[in-house]
Amino acid sequence: MSPAHRRHRPGAPDPADGLREHSATLRSHALRLHAAAEALDWRGPQADAFRAEVAALAERCATAAGGLAVAADQLEETRTA
């Protein structure tokens, strides 16, 4: 049996649920990063550069969260197929 078709141990956390939990956490972090960057009173070119870096990090978190959600769906589909 291929690893994709193996069932997880009884009582063990569901792998797809774990991926979804990590996805939700990353999405939450992305939102917090965006909010924190916008709330800064700091002004000037360095502040703008910092905000851009934080926004890029938040976007990477959101992208990774989306990837984890897709992986969770795919994992669940292979288990139910």
mmCIF file of the N, C-alpha and C atoms, coordinates in Angstrom:
data_MODEL
# 
_entry.id   MODEL 
# 
loop_
_atom_site.group_PDB 
_atom_site.id 
_atom_site.type_symbol 
_atom_site.label_atom_id 
_atom_site.label_alt_id 
_atom_site.label_comp_id 
_atom_site.label_asym_id 
_atom_site.label_entity_id 
_atom_site.label_seq_id 
_atom_site.pdbx_PDB_ins_code 
_atom_site.Cartn_x 
_atom_site.Cartn_y 
_atom_site.Cartn_z 
_atom_site.occupancy 
_atom_site.B_iso_or_equiv 
_atom_site.pdbx_formal_charge 
_atom_site.auth_seq_id 
_atom_site.auth_comp_id 
_atom_site.auth_asym_id 
_atom_site.auth_atom_id 
_atom_site.pdbx_PDB_model_num 
ATOM 1   N N  . MET A 1 1  ? 0.858   -1.179 0.000  1.00 0.00 ? 1  MET A N  1 
ATOM 2   C CA . MET A 1 1  ? 0.000   0.000  0.000  1.00 0.00 ? 1  MET A CA 1 
ATOM 3   C C  . MET A 1 1  ? 0.900   1.238  0.000  1.00 0.00 ? 1  MET A C  1 
ATOM 4   N N  . SER A 1 2  ? 0.574   2.211  -0.833 1.00 0.00 ? 2  SER A N  1 
ATOM 5   C CA . SER A 1 2  ? 1.395   3.417  -0.911 1.00 0.00 ? 2  SER A CA 1 
ATOM 6   C C  . SER A 1 2  ? 1.178   4.270  0.339  1.00 0.00 ? 2  SER A C  1 
ATOM 7   N N  . PRO A 1 3  ? 2.170   5.118  0.675  1.00 0.00 ? 3  PRO A N  1 
ATOM 8   C CA . PRO A 1 3  ? 2.022   5.977  1.862  1.00 0.00 ? 3  PRO A CA 1 
ATOM 9   C C  . PRO A 1 3  ? 0.785   6.860  1.803  1.00 0.00 ? 3  PRO A C  1 
ATOM 10  N N  . ALA A 1 4  ? 0.379   7.265  0.605  1.00 0.00 ? 4  ALA A N  1 
ATOM 11  C CA . ALA A 1 4  ? -0.798  8.138  0.487  1.00 0.00 ? 4  ALA A CA 1 
ATOM 12  C C  . ALA A 1 4  ? -2.078  7.426  0.895  1.00 0.00 ? 4  ALA A C  1 
ATOM 13  N N  . HIS A 1 5  ? -2.087  6.087  0.823  1.00 0.00 ? 5  HIS A N  1 
ATOM 14  C CA . HIS A 1 5  ? -3.294  5.343  1.152  1.00 0.00 ? 5  HIS A CA 1 
ATOM 15  C C  . HIS A 1 5  ? -3.284  4.754  2.560  1.00 0.00 ? 5  HIS A C  1 
ATOM 16  N N  . ARG A 1 6  ? -2.219  4.946  3.285  1.00 0.00 ? 6  ARG A N  1 
ATOM 17  C CA . ARG A 1 6  ? -2.176  4.433  4.658  1.00 0.00 ? 6  ARG A CA 1 
ATOM 18  C C  . ARG A 1 6  ? -3.084  5.260  5.551  1.00 0.00 ? 6  ARG A C  1 
ATOM 19  N N  . ARG A 1 7  ? -3.700  4.601  6.464  1.00 0.00 ? 7  ARG A N  1 
ATOM 20  C CA . ARG A 1 7  ? -4.532  5.291  7.458  1.00 0.00 ? 7  ARG A CA 1 
ATOM 21  C C  . ARG A 1 7  ? -3.636  5.683  8.630  1.00 0.00 ? 7  ARG A C  1 
ATOM 22  N N  . HIS A 1 8  ? -3.976  6.782  9.259  1.00 0.00 ? 8  HIS A N  1 
ATOM 23  C CA . HIS A 1 8  ? -3.207  7.167  10.431 1.00 0.00 ? 8  HIS A CA 1 
ATOM 24  C C  . HIS A 1 8  ? -3.638  6.317  11.623 1.00 0.00 ? 8  HIS A C  1 
ATOM 25  N N  . ARG A 1 9  ? -2.787  6.306  12.620 1.00 0.00 ? 9  ARG A N  1 
ATOM 26  C CA . ARG A 1 9  ? -3.060  5.497  13.816 1.00 0.00 ? 9  ARG A CA 1 
ATOM 27  C C  . ARG A 1 9  ? -4.348  5.951  14.491 1.00 0.00 ? 9  ARG A C  1 
ATOM 28  N N  . PRO A 1 10 ? -5.130  4.997  15.001 1.00 0.00 ? 10 PRO A N  1 
ATOM 29  C CA . PRO A 1 10 ? -6.328  5.382  15.759 1.00 0.00 ? 10 PRO A CA 1 
ATOM 30  C C  . PRO A 1 10 ? -5.933  6.263  16.944 1.00 0.00 ? 10 PRO A C  1 
ATOM 31  N N  . GLY A 1 11 ? -6.651  7.316  17.136 1.00 0.00 ? 11 GLY A N  1 
ATOM 32  C CA . GLY A 1 11 ? -6.369  8.231  18.240 1.00 0.00 ? 11 GLY A CA 1 
ATOM 33  C C  . GLY A 1 11 ? -5.347  9.298  17.895 1.00 0.00 ? 11 GLY A C  1 
ATOM 34  N N  . ALA A 1 12 ? -4.632  9.105  16.784 1.00 0.00 ? 12 ALA A N  1 
ATOM 35  C CA . ALA A 1 12 ? -3.654  10.113 16.365 1.00 0.00 ? 12 ALA A CA 1 
ATOM 36  C C  . ALA A 1 12 ? -4.392  11.258 15.673 1.00 0.00 ? 12 ALA A C  1 
ATOM 37  N N  . PRO A 1 13 ? -3.826  12.454 15.735 1.00 0.00 ? 13 PRO A N  1 
ATOM 38  C CA . PRO A 1 13 ? -4.484  13.573 15.057 1.00 0.00 ? 13 PRO A CA 1 
ATOM 39  C C  . PRO A 1 13 ? -4.554  13.311 13.551 1.00 0.00 ? 13 PRO A C  1 
ATOM 40  N N  . ASP A 1 14 ? -5.618  13.745 12.935 1.00 0.00 ? 14 ASP A N  1 
ATOM 41  C CA . ASP A 1 14 ? -5.779  13.590 11.497 1.00 0.00 ? 14 ASP A CA 1 
ATOM 42  C C  . ASP A 1 14 ? -4.785  14.511 10.783 1.00 0.00 ? 14 ASP A C  1 
ATOM 43  N N  . PRO A 1 15 ? -3.974  13.979 9.869  1.00 0.00 ? 15 PRO A N  1 
ATOM 44  C CA . PRO A 1 15 ? -2.975  14.814 9.186  1.00 0.00 ? 15 PRO A CA 1 
ATOM 45  C C  . PRO A 1 15 ? -3.596  15.985 8.423  1.00 0.00 ? 15 PRO A C  1 
ATOM 46  N N  . ALA A 1 16 ? -4.726  15.758 7.769  1.00 0.00 ? 16 ALA A N  1 
ATOM 47  C CA . ALA A 1 16 ? -5.373  16.849 7.031  1.00 0.00 ? 16 ALA A CA 1 
ATOM 48  C C  . ALA A 1 16 ? -5.834  17.946 7.991  1.00 0.00 ? 16 ALA A C  1 
ATOM 49  N N  . ASP A 1 17 ? -6.354  17.549 9.138  1.00 0.00 ? 17 ASP A N  1 
ATOM 50  C CA . ASP A 1 17 ? -6.762  18.546 10.135 1.00 0.00 ? 17 ASP A CA 1 
ATOM 51  C C  . ASP A 1 17 ? -5.556  19.328 10.640 1.00 0.00 ? 17 ASP A C  1 
ATOM 52  N N  . GLY A 1 18 ? -4.435  18.641 10.815 1.00 0.00 ? 18 GLY A N  1 
ATOM 53  C CA . GLY A 1 18 ? -3.213  19.323 11.243 1.00 0.00 ? 18 GLY A CA 1 
ATOM 54  C C  . GLY A 1 18 ? -2.766  20.358 10.224 1.00 0.00 ? 18 GLY A C  1 
ATOM 55  N N  . LEU A 1 19 ? -2.825  19.999 8.942  1.00 0.00 ? 19 LEU A N  1 
ATOM 56  C CA . LEU A 1 19 ? -2.473  20.955 7.894  1.00 0.00 ? 19 LEU A CA 1 
ATOM 57  C C  . LEU A 1 19 ? -3.422  22.146 7.899  1.00 0.00 ? 19 LEU A C  1 
ATOM 58  N N  . ARG A 1 20 ? -4.701  21.882 8.100  1.00 0.00 ? 20 ARG A N  1 
ATOM 59  C CA . ARG A 1 20 ? -5.677  22.987 8.147  1.00 0.00 ? 20 ARG A CA 1 
ATOM 60  C C  . ARG A 1 20 ? -5.429  23.898 9.350  1.00 0.00 ? 20 ARG A C  1 
ATOM 61  N N  . GLU A 1 21 ? -5.050  23.303 10.460 1.00 0.00 ? 21 GLU A N  1 
ATOM 62  C CA . GLU A 1 21 ? -4.751  24.107 11.651 1.00 0.00 ? 21 GLU A CA 1 
ATOM 63  C C  . GLU A 1 21 ? -3.539  25.005 11.399 1.00 0.00 ? 21 GLU A C  1 
ATOM 64  N N  . HIS A 1 22 ? -2.508  24.445 10.790 1.00 0.00 ? 22 HIS A N  1 
ATOM 65  C CA . HIS A 1 22 ? -1.327  25.256 10.463 1.00 0.00 ? 22 HIS A CA 1 
ATOM 66  C C  . HIS A 1 22 ? -1.692  26.352 9.462  1.00 0.00 ? 22 HIS A C  1 
ATOM 67  N N  . SER A 1 23 ? -2.548  26.024 8.513  1.00 0.00 ? 23 SER A N  1 
ATOM 68  C CA . SER A 1 23 ? -2.996  27.004 7.534  1.00 0.00 ? 23 SER A CA 1 
ATOM 69  C C  . SER A 1 23 ? -3.713  28.167 8.219  1.00 0.00 ? 23 SER A C  1 
ATOM 70  N N  . ALA A 1 24 ? -4.616  27.850 9.119  1.00 0.00 ? 24 ALA A N  1 
ATOM 71  C CA . ALA A 1 24 ? -5.358  28.894 9.837  1.00 0.00 ? 24 ALA A CA 1 
ATOM 72  C C  . ALA A 1 24 ? -4.423  29.759 10.673 1.00 0.00 ? 24 ALA A C  1 
ATOM 73  N N  . THR A 1 25 ? -3.433  29.130 11.287 1.00 0.00 ? 25 THR A N  1 
ATOM 74  C CA . THR A 1 25 ? -2.469  29.883 12.093 1.00 0.00 ? 25 THR A CA 1 
ATOM 75  C C  . THR A 1 25 ? -1.672  30.842 11.221 1.00 0.00 ? 25 THR A C  1 
ATOM 76  N N  . LEU A 1 26 ? -1.217  30.367 10.060 1.00 0.00 ? 26 LEU A N  1 
ATOM 77  C CA . LEU A 1 26 ? -0.471  31.238 9.151  1.00 0.00 ? 26 LEU A CA 1 
ATOM 78  C C  . LEU A 1 26 ? -1.331  32.390 8.655  1.00 0.00 ? 26 LEU A C  1 
ATOM 79  N N  . ARG A 1 27 ? -2.596  32.119 8.348  1.00 0.00 ? 27 ARG A N  1 
ATOM 80  C CA . ARG A 1 27 ? -3.496  33.198 7.904  1.00 0.00 ? 27 ARG A CA 1 
ATOM 81  C C  . ARG A 1 27 ? -3.665  34.243 9.009  1.00 0.00 ? 27 ARG A C  1 
ATOM 82  N N  . SER A 1 28 ? -3.797  33.779 10.233 1.00 0.00 ? 28 SER A N  1 
ATOM 83  C CA . SER A 1 28 ? -3.929  34.687 11.369 1.00 0.00 ? 28 SER A CA 1 
ATOM 84  C C  . SER A 1 28 ? -2.674  35.549 11.527 1.00 0.00 ? 28 SER A C  1 
ATOM 85  N N  . HIS A 1 29 ? -1.520  34.921 11.388 1.00 0.00 ? 29 HIS A N  1 
ATOM 86  C CA . HIS A 1 29 ? -0.262  35.675 11.487 1.00 0.00 ? 29 HIS A CA 1 
ATOM 87  C C  . HIS A 1 29 ? -0.160  36.710 10.365 1.00 0.00 ? 29 HIS A C  1 
ATOM 88  N N  . ALA A 1 30 ? -0.590  36.342 9.175  1.00 0.00 ? 30 ALA A N  1 
ATOM 89  C CA . ALA A 1 30 ? -0.548  37.282 8.054  1.00 0.00 ? 30 ALA A CA 1 
ATOM 90  C C  . ALA A 1 30 ? -1.409  38.507 8.349  1.00 0.00 ? 30 ALA A C  1 
ATOM 91  N N  . LEU A 1 31 ? -2.605  38.284 8.867  1.00 0.00 ? 31 LEU A N  1 
ATOM 92  C CA . LEU A 1 31 ? -3.487  39.405 9.206  1.00 0.00 ? 31 LEU A CA 1 
ATOM 93  C C  . LEU A 1 31 ? -2.881  40.282 10.289 1.00 0.00 ? 31 LEU A C  1 
ATOM 94  N N  . ARG A 1 32 ? -2.289  39.644 11.292 1.00 0.00 ? 32 ARG A N  1 
ATOM 95  C CA . ARG A 1 32 ? -1.666  40.410 12.378 1.00 0.00 ? 32 ARG A CA 1 
ATOM 96  C C  . ARG A 1 32 ? -0.478  41.221 11.874 1.00 0.00 ? 32 ARG A C  1 
ATOM 97  N N  . LEU A 1 33 ? 0.315   40.641 10.972 1.00 0.00 ? 33 LEU A N  1 
ATOM 98  C CA . LEU A 1 33 ? 1.448   41.373 10.407 1.00 0.00 ? 33 LEU A CA 1 
ATOM 99  C C  . LEU A 1 33 ? 0.973   42.595 9.630  1.00 0.00 ? 33 LEU A C  1 
ATOM 100 N N  . HIS A 1 34 ? -0.036  42.421 8.792  1.00 0.00 ? 34 HIS A N  1 
ATOM 101 C CA . HIS A 1 34 ? -0.581  43.559 8.037  1.00 0.00 ? 34 HIS A CA 1 
ATOM 102 C C  . HIS A 1 34 ? -1.076  44.647 8.989  1.00 0.00 ? 34 HIS A C  1 
ATOM 103 N N  . ALA A 1 35 ? -1.838  44.260 9.997  1.00 0.00 ? 35 ALA A N  1 
ATOM 104 C CA . ALA A 1 35 ? -2.393  45.236 10.941 1.00 0.00 ? 35 ALA A CA 1 
ATOM 105 C C  . ALA A 1 35 ? -1.296  45.954 11.716 1.00 0.00 ? 35 ALA A C  1 
ATOM 106 N N  . ALA A 1 36 ? -0.295  45.219 12.147 1.00 0.00 ? 36 ALA A N  1 
ATOM 107 C CA . ALA A 1 36 ? 0.795   45.833 12.918 1.00 0.00 ? 36 ALA A CA 1 
ATOM 108 C C  . ALA A 1 36 ? 1.577   46.825 12.064 1.00 0.00 ? 36 ALA A C  1 
ATOM 109 N N  . ALA A 1 37 ? 1.828   46.473 10.816 1.00 0.00 ? 37 ALA A N  1 
ATOM 110 C CA . ALA A 1 37 ? 2.572   47.374 9.937  1.00 0.00 ? 37 ALA A CA 1 
ATOM 111 C C  . ALA A 1 37 ? 1.786   48.653 9.674  1.00 0.00 ? 37 ALA A C  1 
ATOM 112 N N  . GLU A 1 38 ? 0.486   48.529 9.494  1.00 0.00 ? 38 GLU A N  1 
ATOM 113 C CA . GLU A 1 38 ? -0.344  49.706 9.236  1.00 0.00 ? 38 GLU A CA 1 
ATOM 114 C C  . GLU A 1 38 ? -0.487  50.588 10.467 1.00 0.00 ? 38 GLU A C  1 
ATOM 115 N N  . ALA A 1 39 ? -0.366  50.014 11.642 1.00 0.00 ? 39 ALA A N  1 
ATOM 116 C CA . ALA A 1 39 ? -0.563  50.768 12.882 1.00 0.00 ? 39 ALA A CA 1 
ATOM 117 C C  . ALA A 1 39 ? 0.677   51.545 13.323 1.00 0.00 ? 39 ALA A C  1 
ATOM 118 N N  . LEU A 1 40 ? 1.801   51.340 12.668 1.00 0.00 ? 40 LEU A N  1 
ATOM 119 C CA . LEU A 1 40 ? 3.027   52.036 13.072 1.00 0.00 ? 40 LEU A CA 1 
ATOM 120 C C  . LEU A 1 40 ? 2.912   53.539 12.859 1.00 0.00 ? 40 LEU A C  1 
ATOM 121 N N  . ASP A 1 41 ? 3.416   54.313 13.827 1.00 0.00 ? 41 ASP A N  1 
ATOM 122 C CA . ASP A 1 41 ? 3.452   55.767 13.693 1.00 0.00 ? 41 ASP A CA 1 
ATOM 123 C C  . ASP A 1 41 ? 4.713   56.233 12.974 1.00 0.00 ? 41 ASP A C  1 
ATOM 124 N N  . TRP A 1 42 ? 5.636   55.356 12.797 1.00 0.00 ? 42 TRP A N  1 
ATOM 125 C CA . TRP A 1 42 ? 6.919   55.648 12.175 1.00 0.00 ? 42 TRP A CA 1 
ATOM 126 C C  . TRP A 1 42 ? 6.698   56.112 10.737 1.00 0.00 ? 42 TRP A C  1 
ATOM 127 N N  . ARG A 1 43 ? 7.349   57.203 10.342 1.00 0.00 ? 43 ARG A N  1 
ATOM 128 C CA . ARG A 1 43 ? 7.201   57.758 8.991  1.00 0.00 ? 43 ARG A CA 1 
ATOM 129 C C  . ARG A 1 43 ? 8.572   57.901 8.341  1.00 0.00 ? 43 ARG A C  1 
ATOM 130 N N  . GLY A 1 44 ? 8.558   57.986 7.029  1.00 0.00 ? 44 GLY A N  1 
ATOM 131 C CA . GLY A 1 44 ? 9.786   58.198 6.278  1.00 0.00 ? 44 GLY A CA 1 
ATOM 132 C C  . GLY A 1 44 ? 10.119  57.014 5.392  1.00 0.00 ? 44 GLY A C  1 
ATOM 133 N N  . PRO A 1 45 ? 11.199  57.158 4.617  1.00 0.00 ? 45 PRO A N  1 
ATOM 134 C CA . PRO A 1 45 ? 11.561  56.111 3.665  1.00 0.00 ? 45 PRO A CA 1 
ATOM 135 C C  . PRO A 1 45 ? 11.906  54.777 4.329  1.00 0.00 ? 45 PRO A C  1 
ATOM 136 N N  . GLN A 1 46 ? 12.556  54.830 5.466  1.00 0.00 ? 46 GLN A N  1 
ATOM 137 C CA . GLN A 1 46 ? 12.889  53.577 6.160  1.00 0.00 ? 46 GLN A CA 1 
ATOM 138 C C  . GLN A 1 46 ? 11.625  52.896 6.674  1.00 0.00 ? 46 GLN A C  1 
ATOM 139 N N  . ALA A 1 47 ? 10.684  53.679 7.142  1.00 0.00 ? 47 ALA A N  1 
ATOM 140 C CA . ALA A 1 47 ? 9.413   53.118 7.611  1.00 0.00 ? 47 ALA A CA 1 
ATOM 141 C C  . ALA A 1 47 ? 8.655   52.483 6.451  1.00 0.00 ? 47 ALA A C  1 
ATOM 142 N N  . ASP A 1 48 ? 8.665   53.152 5.308  1.00 0.00 ? 48 ASP A N  1 
ATOM 143 C CA . ASP A 1 48 ? 7.995   52.595 4.129  1.00 0.00 ? 48 ASP A CA 1 
ATOM 144 C C  . ASP A 1 48 ? 8.651   51.287 3.700  1.00 0.00 ? 48 ASP A C  1 
ATOM 145 N N  . ALA A 1 49 ? 9.973   51.246 3.740  1.00 0.00 ? 49 ALA A N  1 
ATOM 146 C CA . ALA A 1 49 ? 10.694  50.020 3.381  1.00 0.00 ? 49 ALA A CA 1 
ATOM 147 C C  . ALA A 1 49 ? 10.370  48.902 4.369  1.00 0.00 ? 49 ALA A C  1 
ATOM 148 N N  . PHE A 1 50 ? 10.299  49.262 5.649  1.00 0.00 ? 50 PHE A N  1 
ATOM 149 C CA . PHE A 1 50 ? 9.965   48.263 6.671  1.00 0.00 ? 50 PHE A CA 1 
ATOM 150 C C  . PHE A 1 50 ? 8.556   47.719 6.440  1.00 0.00 ? 50 PHE A C  1 
ATOM 151 N N  . ARG A 1 51 ? 7.606   48.617 6.187  1.00 0.00 ? 51 ARG A N  1 
ATOM 152 C CA . ARG A 1 51 ? 6.230   48.182 5.922  1.00 0.00 ? 51 ARG A CA 1 
ATOM 153 C C  . ARG A 1 51 ? 6.164   47.268 4.698  1.00 0.00 ? 51 ARG A C  1 
ATOM 154 N N  . ALA A 1 52 ? 6.939   47.597 3.676  1.00 0.00 ? 52 ALA A N  1 
ATOM 155 C CA . ALA A 1 52 ? 6.956   46.758 2.472  1.00 0.00 ? 52 ALA A CA 1 
ATOM 156 C C  . ALA A 1 52 ? 7.498   45.368 2.791  1.00 0.00 ? 52 ALA A C  1 
ATOM 157 N N  . GLU A 1 53 ? 8.533   45.290 3.611  1.00 0.00 ? 53 GLU A N  1 
ATOM 158 C CA . GLU A 1 53 ? 9.085   43.983 4.008  1.00 0.00 ? 53 GLU A CA 1 
ATOM 159 C C  . GLU A 1 53 ? 8.071   43.182 4.820  1.00 0.00 ? 53 GLU A C  1 
ATOM 160 N N  . VAL A 1 54 ? 7.387   43.859 5.733  1.00 0.00 ? 54 VAL A N  1 
ATOM 161 C CA . VAL A 1 54 ? 6.379   43.174 6.545  1.00 0.00 ? 54 VAL A CA 1 
ATOM 162 C C  . VAL A 1 54 ? 5.219   42.713 5.664  1.00 0.00 ? 54 VAL A C  1 
ATOM 163 N N  . ALA A 1 55 ? 4.813   43.554 4.723  1.00 0.00 ? 55 ALA A N  1 
ATOM 164 C CA . ALA A 1 55 ? 3.732   43.173 3.806  1.00 0.00 ? 55 ALA A CA 1 
ATOM 165 C C  . ALA A 1 55 ? 4.144   41.964 2.967  1.00 0.00 ? 55 ALA A C  1 
ATOM 166 N N  . ALA A 1 56 ? 5.392   41.930 2.520  1.00 0.00 ? 56 ALA A N  1 
ATOM 167 C CA . ALA A 1 56 ? 5.879   40.786 1.740  1.00 0.00 ? 56 ALA A CA 1 
ATOM 168 C C  . ALA A 1 56 ? 5.883   39.521 2.590  1.00 0.00 ? 56 ALA A C  1 
ATOM 169 N N  . LEU A 1 57 ? 6.294   39.645 3.834  1.00 0.00 ? 57 LEU A N  1 
ATOM 170 C CA . LEU A 1 57 ? 6.285   38.493 4.742  1.00 0.00 ? 57 LEU A CA 1 
ATOM 171 C C  . LEU A 1 57 ? 4.852   38.012 4.969  1.00 0.00 ? 57 LEU A C  1 
ATOM 172 N N  . ALA A 1 58 ? 3.940   38.949 5.164  1.00 0.00 ? 58 ALA A N  1 
ATOM 173 C CA . ALA A 1 58 ? 2.536   38.581 5.365  1.00 0.00 ? 58 ALA A CA 1 
ATOM 174 C C  . ALA A 1 58 ? 1.982   37.865 4.133  1.00 0.00 ? 58 ALA A C  1 
ATOM 175 N N  . GLU A 1 59 ? 2.354   38.327 2.952  1.00 0.00 ? 59 GLU A N  1 
ATOM 176 C CA . GLU A 1 59 ? 1.897   37.667 1.723  1.00 0.00 ? 59 GLU A CA 1 
ATOM 177 C C  . GLU A 1 59 ? 2.473   36.261 1.605  1.00 0.00 ? 59 GLU A C  1 
ATOM 178 N N  . ARG A 1 60 ? 3.726   36.083 2.008  1.00 0.00 ? 60 ARG A N  1 
ATOM 179 C CA . ARG A 1 60 ? 4.312   34.732 1.984  1.00 0.00 ? 60 ARG A CA 1 
ATOM 180 C C  . ARG A 1 60 ? 3.577   33.822 2.955  1.00 0.00 ? 60 ARG A C  1 
ATOM 181 N N  . CYS A 1 61 ? 3.217   34.354 4.119  1.00 0.00 ? 61 CYS A N  1 
ATOM 182 C CA . CYS A 1 61 ? 2.440   33.559 5.085  1.00 0.00 ? 61 CYS A CA 1 
ATOM 183 C C  . CYS A 1 61 ? 1.090   33.169 4.493  1.00 0.00 ? 61 CYS A C  1 
ATOM 184 N N  . ALA A 1 62 ? 0.419   34.120 3.857  1.00 0.00 ? 62 ALA A N  1 
ATOM 185 C CA . ALA A 1 62 ? -0.889  33.841 3.265  1.00 0.00 ? 62 ALA A CA 1 
ATOM 186 C C  . ALA A 1 62 ? -0.775  32.824 2.132  1.00 0.00 ? 62 ALA A C  1 
ATOM 187 N N  . THR A 1 63 ? 0.279   32.940 1.323  1.00 0.00 ? 63 THR A N  1 
ATOM 188 C CA . THR A 1 63 ? 0.497   31.985 0.236  1.00 0.00 ? 63 THR A CA 1 
ATOM 189 C C  . THR A 1 63 ? 0.750   30.588 0.787  1.00 0.00 ? 63 THR A C  1 
ATOM 190 N N  . ALA A 1 64 ? 1.588   30.507 1.811  1.00 0.00 ? 64 ALA A N  1 
ATOM 191 C CA . ALA A 1 64 ? 1.869   29.206 2.434  1.00 0.00 ? 64 ALA A CA 1 
ATOM 192 C C  . ALA A 1 64 ? 0.601   28.618 3.047  1.00 0.00 ? 64 ALA A C  1 
ATOM 193 N N  . ALA A 1 65 ? -0.216  29.467 3.655  1.00 0.00 ? 65 ALA A N  1 
ATOM 194 C CA . ALA A 1 65 ? -1.477  28.997 4.238  1.00 0.00 ? 65 ALA A CA 1 
ATOM 195 C C  . ALA A 1 65 ? -2.369  28.400 3.159  1.00 0.00 ? 65 ALA A C  1 
ATOM 196 N N  . GLY A 1 66 ? -2.436  29.058 2.021  1.00 0.00 ? 66 GLY A N  1 
ATOM 197 C CA . GLY A 1 66 ? -3.225  28.531 0.916  1.00 0.00 ? 66 GLY A CA 1 
ATOM 198 C C  . GLY A 1 66 ? -2.693  27.191 0.429  1.00 0.00 ? 66 GLY A C  1 
ATOM 199 N N  . GLY A 1 67 ? -1.375  27.071 0.361  1.00 0.00 ? 67 GLY A N  1 
ATOM 200 C CA . GLY A 1 67 ? -0.770  25.809 -0.049 1.00 0.00 ? 67 GLY A CA 1 
ATOM 201 C C  . GLY A 1 67 ? -1.062  24.684 0.923  1.00 0.00 ? 67 GLY A C  1 
ATOM 202 N N  . LEU A 1 68 ? -1.023  24.984 2.205  1.00 0.00 ? 68 LEU A N  1 
ATOM 203 C CA . LEU A 1 68 ? -1.337  23.964 3.206  1.00 0.00 ? 68 LEU A CA 1 
ATOM 204 C C  . LEU A 1 68 ? -2.797  23.531 3.117  1.00 0.00 ? 68 LEU A C  1 
ATOM 205 N N  . ALA A 1 69 ? -3.684  24.481 2.865  1.00 0.00 ? 69 ALA A N  1 
ATOM 206 C CA . ALA A 1 69 ? -5.106  24.141 2.734  1.00 0.00 ? 69 ALA A CA 1 
ATOM 207 C C  . ALA A 1 69 ? -5.336  23.237 1.522  1.00 0.00 ? 69 ALA A C  1 
ATOM 208 N N  . VAL A 1 70 ? -4.668  23.540 0.422  1.00 0.00 ? 70 VAL A N  1 
ATOM 209 C CA . VAL A 1 70 ? -4.785  22.696 -0.772 1.00 0.00 ? 70 VAL A CA 1 
ATOM 210 C C  . VAL A 1 70 ? -4.236  21.303 -0.482 1.00 0.00 ? 70 VAL A C  1 
ATOM 211 N N  . ALA A 1 71 ? -3.087  21.246 0.187  1.00 0.00 ? 71 ALA A N  1 
ATOM 212 C CA . ALA A 1 71 ? -2.494  19.947 0.526  1.00 0.00 ? 71 ALA A CA 1 
ATOM 213 C C  . ALA A 1 71 ? -3.424  19.134 1.421  1.00 0.00 ? 71 ALA A C  1 
ATOM 214 N N  . ALA A 1 72 ? -4.076  19.795 2.359  1.00 0.00 ? 72 ALA A N  1 
ATOM 215 C CA . ALA A 1 72 ? -5.016  19.094 3.245  1.00 0.00 ? 72 ALA A CA 1 
ATOM 216 C C  . ALA A 1 72 ? -6.174  18.517 2.441  1.00 0.00 ? 72 ALA A C  1 
ATOM 217 N N  . ASP A 1 73 ? -6.696  19.302 1.511  1.00 0.00 ? 73 ASP A N  1 
ATOM 218 C CA . ASP A 1 73 ? -7.796  18.814 0.668  1.00 0.00 ? 73 ASP A CA 1 
ATOM 219 C C  . ASP A 1 73 ? -7.352  17.629 -0.181 1.00 0.00 ? 73 ASP A C  1 
ATOM 220 N N  . GLN A 1 74 ? -6.160  17.721 -0.752 1.00 0.00 ? 74 GLN A N  1 
ATOM 221 C CA . GLN A 1 74 ? -5.649  16.628 -1.578 1.00 0.00 ? 74 GLN A CA 1 
ATOM 222 C C  . GLN A 1 74 ? -5.420  15.374 -0.744 1.00 0.00 ? 74 GLN A C  1 
ATOM 223 N N  . LEU A 1 75 ? -4.889  15.546 0.444  1.00 0.00 ? 75 LEU A N  1 
ATOM 224 C CA . LEU A 1 75 ? -4.661  14.407 1.327  1.00 0.00 ? 75 LEU A CA 1 
ATOM 225 C C  . LEU A 1 75 ? -5.979  13.732 1.670  1.00 0.00 ? 75 LEU A C  1 
ATOM 226 N N  . GLU A 1 76 ? -6.970  14.526 1.975  1.00 0.00 ? 76 GLU A N  1 
ATOM 227 C CA . GLU A 1 76 ? -8.281  13.980 2.309  1.00 0.00 ? 76 GLU A CA 1 
ATOM 228 C C  . GLU A 1 76 ? -8.902  13.256 1.105  1.00 0.00 ? 76 GLU A C  1 
ATOM 229 N N  . GLU A 1 77 ? -8.730  13.824 -0.081 1.00 0.00 ? 77 GLU A N  1 
ATOM 230 C CA . GLU A 1 77 ? -9.267  13.187 -1.291 1.00 0.00 ? 77 GLU A CA 1 
ATOM 231 C C  . GLU A 1 77 ? -8.615  11.832 -1.539 1.00 0.00 ? 77 GLU A C  1 
ATOM 232 N N  . THR A 1 78 ? -7.300  11.731 -1.338 1.00 0.00 ? 78 THR A N  1 
ATOM 233 C CA . THR A 1 78 ? -6.617  10.455 -1.583 1.00 0.00 ? 78 THR A CA 1 
ATOM 234 C C  . THR A 1 78 ? -7.037  9.410  -0.564 1.00 0.00 ? 78 THR A C  1 
ATOM 235 N N  . ARG A 1 79 ? -7.378  9.845  0.631  1.00 0.00 ? 79 ARG A N  1 
ATOM 236 C CA . ARG A 1 79 ? -7.795  8.887  1.665  1.00 0.00 ? 79 ARG A CA 1 
ATOM 237 C C  . ARG A 1 79 ? -9.205  8.378  1.420  1.00 0.00 ? 79 ARG A C  1 
ATOM 238 N N  . THR A 1 80 ? -10.047 9.214  0.818  1.00 0.00 ? 80 THR A N  1 
ATOM 239 C CA . THR A 1 80 ? -11.436 8.803  0.609  1.00 0.00 ? 80 THR A CA 1 
ATOM 240 C C  . THR A 1 80 ? -11.645 8.150  -0.757 1.00 0.00 ? 80 THR A C  1 
ATOM 241 N N  . ALA A 1 81 ? -10.628 8.205  -1.596 1.00 0.00 ? 81 ALA A N  1 
ATOM 242 C CA . ALA A 1 81 ? -10.755 7.610  -2.950 1.00 0.00 ? 81 ALA A CA 1 
ATOM 243 C C  . ALA A 1 81 ? -10.627 6.099  -2.908 1.00 0.00 ? 81 ALA A C  1 
# 
